[in-house]
Amino acid sequence: LYKTLPPDLCELKDLWELYLRDNSFTGHLPLGLGNFAMMINMDISAIKL
């Protein structure tokens, strides 16, 4: 992907897994990205911002 991550992504409170590995996003990661109560696996490695 070569776009920004929408801030609305942080509103998905019941999200269990999120894989964003090896993408070229512009901008920054949303501040609330680490606030998922149900998250068991998040891979944001090798992201180029």
C-alpha positions in Angstrom: 0.0 0.0 0.0 1.1 3.5 -0.7 -1.5 5.6 1.2 -2.1 6.9 4.7 -3.7 4.8 7.3 -7.1 6.2 8.2 -7.6 7.3 11.8 -10.9 5.4 11.8 -8.8 2.2 11.9 -8.5 2.8 15.7 -12.2 2.5 16.1 -12.2 -1.2 15.4 -12.1 -2.1 19.0 -12.9 -5.9 18.5 -10.0 -6.4 16.0 -8.0 -9.5 16.9 -5.3 -9.4 14.3 -3.7 -6.7 12.1 -1.0 -7.3 9.5 0.5 -4.2 7.9 4.0 -5.7 7.2 6.1 -4.5 4.3 4.0 -1.5 3.2 5.0 2.0 2.2 2.6 4.3 4.0 2.8 8.0 3.9 2.3 10.2 7.0 2.3 8.5 10.4 0.7 5.6 12.3 -2.5 6.7 14.0 -2.0 7.5 17.7 -4.6 5.0 18.9 -3.2 2.1 17.0 -2.0 0.4 20.3 -5.4 0.7 22.0 -7.1 -2.5 20.8 -8.5 -4.3 23.8 -9.0 -7.6 21.9 -5.7 -7.6 19.8 -3.7 -10.8 20.0 -1.4 -10.3 17.0 -0.2 -7.1 15.3 2.6 -7.1 12.7 3.8 -3.6 11.7 7.4 -4.7 10.9 9.3 -3.4 7.9 6.9 -0.5 7.4 8.4 2.4 5.4 6.9 5.7 6.5 
